Amino acid sequence: MKRIKLKLFGSTMLAGALLATSALPSFADGGSAAATEPAAFELTATKAAKVARVTGPTLEGETVPNPNRTHVNYALRATDLGIVWDATTDPNDKKVMVAFGDSYDDGWGGFGGGGDPAGWRSNLLAISKDADLSDGMAFSSMIMDENKPGYSKEVIGSEHDTSGSGDFTAIPTAGVTVGSRHYIHYMQIKNWGANGRWNTNFSEIAYSDDEGQNWTKSGVQWGAKSKFAQAAYLKEDGYVYMFGTPAGRFDNAYLARAAEADMLVKEQYEYWNGTGWTKNDEAAAVAVVDVPVSELSVAYNSYYDKYIMTYLNENRYAIVMRSSSSLTGGWSAETEVVRGAEYPGLYGGFIHPWTNDGRELYMVVSEWGPYNSILMRATLDVGTPQSNLVADPSFEMQTSDTISAPWTLENGKGGIDRAGLGRGGSQNVWLRNSSGWNAITQDVAVEANTEYVLQGFVRTSQNNNGGYFGVRGSANDILKETKFERNDNYSKLSVRFNSGNNTQVKIFTGMHANGDTWVQVDDYMLLKVDTTPPVITLNGAAAVDVPLGGTYDDAGAAALDAIDGDLSGKIAVEGAVDPTIVGTYTLTYKVSDSDGNAAEPVTRTVKVTGPAYSVTGAVFKDILGRTITKLPKNGLVTASADVRNNTGESKTVTVVAALFNKKGEIVNVSGVTKSIASGAKETFTGGFTMPGNNSGYRLKVFVASSLSDLRPISAVAELK
């Protein structure tokens, strides 16, 4: 049996498991991902669920744990990011460090970044030793200001020059620990641009030799236009690998590495050129992941023997995951793990390093509005992520100014902008004409009778009023299109369509020129729409009996979706059970997945059993008002009792006090007919004079059908 090497948290181990070639492994039974040859499979992930709050106060209506309460314990009310890495320097005292970006105390502005400058810190650093993330990631401590008790401090200094031309702020982008030294890659922001864009003066490595208390700026820097303005670190086989992206959220990802001992020797860095490593030549670096990539995190998963990465795809408005057997290429298509539609303003999905030996994926995710971070969990599995069906979707493969395959200029004039005018990357398509139809198209293979969604981004001249974005069938018929007019900035367009009997469609973007009219187009995506609903399964019995006045604890239900995974926490229950009211109740369980597919509702019947009316608290008294426990021979006797309507409707009832002789015949009766609301209790009092003989007599209080039908329809209170 051939033996292979498995990587496990920076160490290696030998494994000799065989991988069957007839089927992809599922690993659902806990089996190993080891194989005799490189495993030809990819990973997908379920949609992530919120586990706990990491920073800031608990939001209104939020029910997850908040173990750190950073606004109370560390004067940290609002922050962004949450870059987490294994910072263990003593194997007997494992820990992670968590780096945050711009942070504010109680002077926070209330939405997104911004607030009182006196409480603004460009970055903060927390330490966690919590190995059980199922209930949150508890901090052991934060790096604190020695002169301000209870106040976390800025660890990498910034001038906070908001003029737009100086040192605005210093934002961490990655962290790694080598030996006893900790490193942070940070970007020195010059100014913030439009959404998703910013400008740096440079990016630099800072280091600490005293467990994060103090940090030194090393002078090892990458320039303002560098491909490594932002970074993600992964430590392996004596190297620190550094994935990089330019400043902003719309570019490719690149790869460099340095020997652990050379982290602070810029000239020793090697850059992946597509076939090998080139030393000290950043220009040689080629893209290993296509646009758009931002706030990247990379880890090795020993369970599947795969590398995984997570990042924000701004075009999809989602944090996505890819997997690969190699750092230098072969990265799978994207799987969405967190959607902005569900978590508005999301960004940054940084992988926790201690959970990558199994199927669970834990991430620290930021949200812009609350301007804080949360811990989220997804589940990994073997699968095939959907690939974008549009070839060369961002025009980065175009090698000249002329539009070439797989794209076609249908009419008019058009070409490739190669001067950084695109939404993502460095290139985009332009169309320009003074009259007539002007369009770009691509033929795309699809499955017949299948739902798809096409999206792209367009920017136009001010006079555009006749733009169209859409899809045609093989007979050149319009399957779906949407009109667009003036767009001063790149705007997202989207159409959803059914392919019908077509196995090939033509996507198009064009305009009817209105004088000198132009359109710029970038970042297409065509994906199959998930139309399979989740499935709900009841926990416990479908029919339950509960005694009147008892307790009902709903067993709930479970919901699973092929894409979103476990949706149990998102099930909505319609209906309620009132154990104090007899009747039959129906609970209906509903849930929809993130694509809007509704599960078939499931119901549970709960029957509250018991009498329609209750008679309680009966008290019997004689003519002197004394409470009695047996009938007197003569004199006035009164009876009082509480009568409750246990049904779900208002009822008109007859309550009587009846005297029965020893033959069971009624010889005297006092009664009243009245309306009692559902669940209400009324007190009844009645009485009469005893006939002078009590032998074998009984006084009973009960609810009867009427004064003419004195058969009891409730429990009976009795005095002999």
Order of alpha helices (4+ residues) and beta strands (2+ residues): beta-beta-beta-beta-alpha-beta-beta-beta-beta-beta-beta-beta-beta-beta-beta-beta-beta-beta-beta-beta-beta-beta-beta-beta-beta-beta-beta-beta-beta-beta-beta-beta-beta-beta-beta-beta-beta-beta-beta-beta-beta-beta-beta-beta-beta-beta-beta-beta-beta-beta
